[in-house]
Amino acid sequence: MIIILSYIFYFIAASVSPLQRRWLAVNKNVGNTGQINFTFQVMLVITILSVFLPLFEPMHFTGNPFKLVVLSLICGVFGAITFVFSYTAQRHIEAGVTSIIGNVYTPVAIILSTLFLSEGLNTTQILGTVLLLAGVVVVSKKHRIGRFKFDKYFIMMLLSGVFLGFVVVAERALQKTTGFSAGTMLSWWSQCLFLGIAVLITKSKNVYSHKDILITGTLRFFQALSWVTLIFIVGNLSLVSSITTFKVVIVFIAAAIFLKEREDVPRKILGSIIALAGLLLMK
């Protein structure tokens, strides 16, 4: 029962957060400026709220210190890039399409977790993952500008998904090394640190209000919390990465209803059906 509730929590949080960011990008920042500063402040809110994580499990640091530092650096560097690329591209790509493109992290996470964490999938689940990725290809055709070329915002969103794959695997390794609370906090703090460094280097400023930042950060915290909680309870990164891809269907439906993003609906429906077929194989 707790696993089912955890999945429900994830699907709600992981759907509301990108919808809110898409709405904010379209309505509050027409020029799409200051995204590095904005992502840093959002991550700062997440980092502050992470002090509640020890309520799930007491925080303690164990394992090889060098390993913890390396894994934290991977989370920090790749996490910062993921945030900046995703938030920058959000203004130009529909919420539903963004959700699907970003899920390229799934095969990346599966490959890396199979190689380094011994958390691979069986043959049927791998087939389901392939079908889910096929759904990604179907709904992403709009952003193709050539046979093998896509517009720069599609590429940025795609790369954010690739880098996210490295983040979730490194974060999972931290959790397995030093515990759920300490591992997660090391990952989030490191990402905040590197985003802060990026702000200092670029001198980026944003146009969002404190209210916008607080709401975005809180929703993103619940999204991140739902993810790490699910990983903690299920204990298999590859399996969770595959099943949670179903959120793309929810985001598509919600985006069509609340954000009026109804262009190319037949293709999106086809992609959703393919994704659902893959989901059924994930059981």
Steps between C-alpha positions, in 0.01 A plus 500: 500500500782741586653443156172586326462817708860595420434466128182711530696767690764498227257525209319795658816689600686422175205627296413819688858629516577505122154641422560787742847567354361501145225744600754723674737496201226599257324761713768655723818510290437573133868569436604172668780678688681428826438125503830419674415732788145369513610135512746583779233665714259213438772252599575712808138456612531125443825487697347686794198269506734198491557547875178300544651189336645363827137449611496205258831359616761635747788665315841339525810499281665167423714358222815612324527883523664519156211307346247730667680808365519362145133398496400838644700680230327294230161593645601865530643552152252292303209613716580867442518445123174305507320782682630780274434317173153386607387841629638683195327268252173499698389828342508353148374144542153392613473347845392158372778483243750623759399222734553236233831635367637529852429131554801409292658472844323162528728299266802691629410415860427139409835453325698670776316330787542163328875559461572653841213419737396151384138611469417389147166409339382168362433448128128586515565821691770600253247456217261721694770764529558487122128558439499792742794655315321441170222716639762769563604491133141518375401814692830679439475520120386862506846615608682324218653748252673240287534125466742484791476858628288655773459859615735622774236497772417138426872420523527685832204310642642174367838569659334592828344154499835334425674687781210421733571132441849549646357698792242243607755217485764694695235607750385141538862393557531766772186371668627143492838611638405736782124465546187658355507834682873576483533376141208707376613813684854469364357484149267798541752717684761432233259599222416821683871577546584463131197702394615772738845493341336530156308807619819665625678432171217613270364774731155378403187677631138390476168680465290270717343609827588344834156339498567337160835368621357368827209322329723354228760387753240340727334312216839388368591385851191280518583362155856421607381364835245272331776362276756425773227359724393264223859388442543447874185288535519297176879465508548450124597807296454332161148381578389833647652694207296294256165503680507872582526580128120464507488855632530623138142391438376688806694814406364491143141479622550769766681731254215468253241579769671772704754654259293459179792322330297298250708521184566174313274304734478183282877454508506558874223246552693245291813565703304461821354167387847369418621621840209325672583175321852528634368573847296177502820306437657664802282305745 
